[in-house]
Amino acid sequence: MVIKRLIFFIIALASANSHCNTLKNQLIEDFNYLASDELMGRKTASQGAKLSREYLMQRLSLLDLEVTEQYFTYKPTLFKKSEGINIVAQSPKKLPKVIITAHYDHLGKRNGKLHLGANDNASGVAAVLYLAASLHRTPLPFELVFVFTDAEENGLHGSLHFAESINPKDVIMNINLDMLGVKERNKRLYALTSYSLKPHLQPIFSDLKNIGINLKPAYSSKQMNRLTRSQNIDWHRASDHYSFARNNIPYVYFGMGHDSYNHTAKDTMEHINIHLYINTVTMVEAFIKHLAQVSLVGSKVDT
């Protein structure tokens, strides 16, 4: 009997490891495609953006999630009206929500050169696809909503539209992923966090500090500037998490901080350390699983 149990355990462990490796392989496949020449930099309202959405919809169709396209209009200039499309994937559970976001748009072609946006933000989009696949069946005391936002680069328009379409009382927090390609020289991932979440999340951040990435929490834009050795960057408004903060929803923004290749034609896969990227994504996954152990559900914290 003992031998049978041992054999069962070994088979189960091998199956779990195989599933984990499959997810990681798919993560890199997604990342490579989203940062490829074929998508032409994923500029909002371009053919590359359309191909990106088709790919995301196809990938999400493999999961038992409700997937919808959320259309919105915005004015990039005073006299121009444009359209963007968010993609939202969720289960029909009636639980408080944790909304995980990453913007799929980038800059397209500028000055004759393609800006492929590997780190900004194919890295975040591939990570959300991974999290949707790995966590959508995990028993959690909250519902995970996966949102791929459009038109972030020209004004956070997609996330603003989505955040205004939901009731903040139904949402625990936003987890925003933008530029996860940490560098070998310091292996730092920053977690800019609404100050009200600090007492709840500090123990989690402490537990996550020894899995291959140096996690650095920050609770203000000033502290983030100090940690990243940058100046006069308003990190609070730097990405889609700001749209949720405006709607009284606290957030955690995971990112690498300043990237010298950002918004240049050099933001390509060749500058991504794949091993560190995988460690970064699995750290975010571990963070979400740890949230299940924190008493946040049913409480409302201010941003």
C-alpha positions in Angstrom: 0.0 0.0 0.0 2.8 2.4 0.9 4.5 1.6 -2.4 1.3 2.3 -4.4 0.9 5.7 -2.7 4.5 6.5 -3.4 4.1 5.6 -7.1 0.9 7.7 -7.2 2.7 10.6 -5.7 5.6 10.4 -8.2 3.2 10.2 -11.1 1.2 13.2 -9.8 4.4 15.2 -9.3 5.7 14.4 -12.7 2.3 15.4 -14.2 2.4 18.7 -12.3 5.9 19.4 -13.5 5.0 18.6 -17.0 2.0 21.0 -16.9 4.1 23.7 -15.4 6.7 23.3 -18.1 4.0 23.4 -20.8 2.7 26.7 -19.4 6.2 28.2 -19.3 6.9 27.1 -22.9 3.6 28.7 -24.0 4.5 31.9 -22.1 7.6 32.3 -24.2 5.8 31.4 -27.4 3.2 34.1 -26.6 5.9 36.6 -25.8 7.9 35.9 -29.0 4.8 36.3 -31.2 3.5 39.5 -29.5 6.9 41.1 -30.0 7.3 39.9 -33.5 7.6 41.8 -36.8 4.3 40.3 -37.9 2.4 42.5 -35.4 4.2 45.7 -36.5 4.4 47.2 -33.1 0.7 46.8 -32.2 -0.2 50.4 -32.7 -3.8 51.2 -31.7 -6.3 50.9 -34.6 -3.7 49.3 -36.8 -3.6 45.9 -38.6 -1.0 44.8 -36.0 -3.5 45.6 -33.2 -6.2 43.6 -35.0 -3.8 40.6 -35.3 -2.9 41.0 -31.6 -6.6 40.8 -30.6 -7.2 37.8 -32.8 -4.3 36.0 -31.2 -5.4 36.9 -27.7 -9.0 35.8 -28.4 -7.8 32.5 -29.8 -5.6 31.8 -26.8 -8.3 32.8 -24.3 -10.9 30.6 -26.2 -9.0 27.5 -24.9 -10.0 28.4 -21.3 -13.4 28.2 -19.6 -13.7 32.0 -19.4 -16.2 34.5 -20.7 -14.3 36.6 -23.3 -15.6 39.9 -24.7 -14.3 42.8 -26.7 -15.0 46.2 -25.1 -15.2 49.0 -27.6 -14.6 52.6 -26.6 -13.9 56.0 -28.3 -11.6 58.7 -27.2 -10.1 61.9 -28.4 -6.3 61.8 -28.9 -6.5 65.5 -30.0 -9.1 68.1 -29.7 -10.5 67.6 -33.2 -10.0 63.9 -33.7 -12.0 60.9 -32.5 -10.5 57.4 -32.3 -11.6 53.9 -31.4 -9.9 51.3 -29.2 -10.8 47.8 -28.1 -10.1 46.2 -24.8 -10.3 42.4 -24.3 -11.9 41.2 -21.0 -11.8 37.6 -19.8 -13.5 36.4 -16.6 -15.5 33.6 -15.0 -19.1 34.1 -14.1 -18.4 33.9 -10.3 -20.1 36.4 -8.1 -17.1 37.2 -5.9 -15.1 40.4 -5.1 -12.8 41.0 -8.1 -9.0 41.2 -8.5 -8.5 42.8 -11.9 -5.2 41.9 -13.7 -4.3 44.3 -16.5 -1.7 44.7 -19.2 -1.8 47.0 -22.2 -1.3 45.3 -25.6 -0.8 48.4 -27.7 2.6 49.9 -28.5 4.0 52.5 -30.9 4.1 50.9 -34.3 6.4 52.5 -36.9 8.1 55.7 -36.1 10.7 57.5 -38.2 10.7 54.5 -40.6 11.6 52.0 -37.8 9.3 49.5 -36.2 9.0 49.8 -32.4 8.1 46.3 -31.5 7.6 46.9 -27.7 8.9 43.6 -26.4 9.3 44.8 -22.8 6.6 47.5 -23.3 4.4 45.6 -23.1 4.4 42.2 -24.8 6.1 41.1 -21.6 3.0 42.0 -19.5 0.5 40.7 -22.0 2.2 37.3 -22.3 2.3 37.2 -18.5 -1.5 37.8 -18.2 -2.1 35.0 -20.7 0.0 32.7 -18.5 -1.8 33.8 -15.3 -5.2 33.2 -17.0 -4.1 29.7 -18.0 -2.5 28.8 -14.6 -5.0 30.4 -12.2 -8.5 30.4 -13.7 -9.4 27.1 -12.1 -7.5 27.7 -8.8 -9.9 28.0 -5.9 -9.6 31.6 -4.6 -11.8 33.8 -2.4 -12.0 36.3 -5.2 -12.7 36.4 -8.9 -9.8 37.1 -11.3 -10.6 39.4 -14.2 -8.0 39.5 -17.0 -8.1 42.7 -19.0 -5.9 43.5 -22.0 -6.2 47.2 -22.5 -5.8 49.3 -25.7 -4.6 52.9 -26.3 -2.4 53.0 -23.1 0.5 54.6 -25.0 -1.5 57.7 -26.0 -3.3 58.4 -22.7 -4.4 55.3 -20.7 -7.7 55.5 -22.6 -8.6 51.8 -22.6 -8.1 51.4 -18.8 -9.9 54.6 -18.1 -12.9 53.3 -20.0 -12.8 49.9 -18.3 -12.3 51.4 -14.8 -15.3 53.7 -15.3 -17.4 50.8 -16.4 -17.2 48.9 -13.1 -18.4 49.4 -9.6 -15.3 50.0 -7.3 -17.2 48.4 -4.4 -17.0 45.1 -6.2 -13.2 45.3 -6.7 -10.4 44.4 -4.2 -7.5 45.7 -6.2 -5.9 46.1 -9.6 -2.7 44.3 -10.5 -1.1 46.0 -13.4 1.8 44.4 -15.3 3.9 46.7 -17.5 7.5 46.0 -18.5 8.5 42.9 -16.7 11.9 42.3 -18.4 14.2 42.8 -15.5 17.9 43.0 -16.1 20.6 40.5 -15.1 22.8 43.2 -13.4 20.3 43.8 -10.6 17.4 41.4 -11.1 15.0 43.9 -9.6 11.2 43.9 -9.9 9.4 46.8 -8.4 5.9 46.7 -6.9 4.5 50.2 -6.6 1.6 49.7 -4.2 -1.3 51.9 -3.0 -0.3 53.0 0.5 -3.5 51.7 2.0 -2.5 48.1 1.0 0.9 48.3 2.8 -0.2 46.6 6.1 -2.0 43.9 4.1 0.7 43.1 1.6 4.0 43.7 3.4 4.1 40.1 4.7 3.5 38.7 1.2 6.3 40.8 -0.3 8.6 39.6 2.4 7.8 36.0 1.6 8.5 36.5 -2.1 12.0 37.9 -1.7 14.0 34.7 -2.3 12.9 33.1 -5.5 15.4 34.5 -8.0 14.2 38.1 -8.3 14.9 41.0 -6.0 11.4 42.3 -5.2 11.3 45.9 -4.2 8.0 47.3 -2.9 7.3 51.0 -3.0 4.4 52.9 -1.6 4.7 56.3 -3.2 6.0 57.8 -6.5 8.8 59.5 -4.5 10.0 56.2 -3.0 9.8 54.6 -6.4 12.0 57.4 -7.9 14.5 56.8 -5.1 14.6 53.1 -5.6 15.0 53.3 -9.3 17.4 56.2 -9.2 15.2 58.2 -11.6 14.0 61.7 -11.3 10.7 63.5 -11.7 8.8 60.4 -13.0 5.2 60.3 -11.7 5.0 56.5 -11.3 1.5 56.8 -9.9 0.3 57.9 -13.3 2.8 56.0 -15.4 0.6 53.2 -16.6 -2.9 51.7 -16.4 -3.0 51.4 -12.6 -3.7 55.1 -12.4 -7.1 54.6 -14.1 -8.1 52.4 -11.2 -6.7 54.7 -8.6 -8.9 57.5 -10.1 -11.9 55.3 -9.5 -11.0 54.6 -5.8 -9.5 51.1 -6.5 -6.1 50.4 -4.9 -3.4 48.8 -7.1 -0.1 47.0 -7.2 1.9 47.8 -10.3 4.7 45.3 -11.1 7.4 46.6 -13.4 11.2 46.9 -13.9 11.3 50.6 -13.5 13.3 52.6 -16.1 14.3 50.8 -19.2 16.9 52.5 -21.5 15.4 50.8 -24.5 11.8 51.9 -23.8 10.1 53.6 -26.7 13.0 52.9 -29.0 13.5 50.4 -31.9 15.8 48.5 -29.6 13.0 47.2 -27.3 13.1 43.7 -28.8 13.3 40.1 -27.6 17.1 40.0 -27.9 17.3 42.3 -24.9 15.1 40.1 -22.8 16.6 37.7 -20.3 14.2 34.8 -20.7 15.2 33.0 -17.5 14.7 36.1 -15.4 11.4 36.9 -17.2 10.0 33.5 -16.3 11.1 34.0 -12.7 9.4 37.3 -12.7 6.1 36.0 -14.0 6.1 33.1 -11.6 6.7 35.6 -8.7 3.6 37.5 -9.7 1.7 34.2 -9.9 2.9 33.4 -6.3 1.9 36.8 -5.2 -1.7 36.2 -6.4 -1.9 32.9 -4.7 -0.6 34.5 -1.4 -3.5 37.0 -1.6 -5.9 34.2 -0.8 -4.3 34.1 2.7 -4.8 37.8 3.3 -8.0 39.3 4.8 -8.9 41.7 2.0 -12.2 40.3 0.8 -15.1 42.2 2.3 -12.9 45.1 3.3 -12.6 48.3 1.4 -9.3 50.2 1.4 -8.8 53.6 0.0 -6.1 54.5 -2.6 
